[in-house]
Amino acid sequence: MPNITDFNNITILQTAFIGDVALSLHLAEVIKKLHPSSHITYVTTPQAEQLAKCAKAINKVIAFDKRRTHKGLKGIRHITNQLQASGTDCIISPHRSLRSSLITLLSRPKISVGFNKNALHFIFKHRVRYDKYIHETQRNINLLSIFDDVNVEDIHSTSAEIEIPDKDIIYTDKLLHEKLIDHSPPLIAVAPGSVWETKKWGTDNFIELCRSLKHKHYHVILIGSKADADLCNSIADQTDSVSLAGLTSLPQTLCILQKADLTVTNDSAPCHLSELAGTPVVSIFGPTVPEFGFAPRMELSSVMQIPDMDCRPCAIHGSKQCPIGTHDCMQKIDYIMVLNAVEEILSAIR
């Protein structure tokens, strides 16, 4: 079996959702600590490019616009040509898609590592068992178990070091100054959006929570993408809160989360972004369960869920609508339950 130190140009492929990218940055951090002189290239989506560039362990980021500019085999060839030109000799692919497997195959690295669940898994020189019931960060780190000089059992979950560009820090400070007269603690970030409809706790629930937080004189900022702007603006208007949805890039969102004392979110990307920023989370789980490996990991973070429901989990990612038409897994989580979890974490912080 090879040593990881035998390979100087290591590429990580992760072109899935923002949350998956945030979690895979820990893998880059571990590789850099094991092999400090390695050059790590990270292939991801244009949407996640700036996020990956914040990871101090990553030397180069390649944006793979798989749905537009780099669509089809020609686009895949464009990426593989870049990897070959940079001398990539090892590819590690936490992403299990067909595109990532084809990039691996056509790049012709000396060694390739993927999960046994990856598409075209047989093209990977080394395959690691995909363990569905461990945390995603550890699952990714297990890809390093094929190296003789790596004992994954000795590698404990580590935080990825990030560095936010000065221009983004300046922009964020200016934005907060314009939107908030006083943003002294406690500052609560609230992220009500999700790509998956059934993962959303619900507008009314978030309105009640934000009203209660404001009543306790907490400062509330709603965050999200441009797609979340209407939702966040509506909640902000009804709760005397501030919405920054659609106004910040991912590095700028990280900066806001660094300034926050706590984040409240669905089981979605802001959960992982918040912990990447070092800020604890109250994460609300409905159709999915923490056992799938995407729960918050920080000691102070908390998961809100209704346990022992026969219909949970209904899907690994959620879906467009509740399969049984009730959405009880979310609707039975009262805003008071979430408020109490917020108060408990803030008390521990103080």
Summary of the structure (lengths in Angstrom):
residues: 350
radius of gyration: 20.6
end to end distance: 49.2
largest distance: 60.3
contacts: 1204
relative contact order: 0.11
helix: 43%
strand: 15%
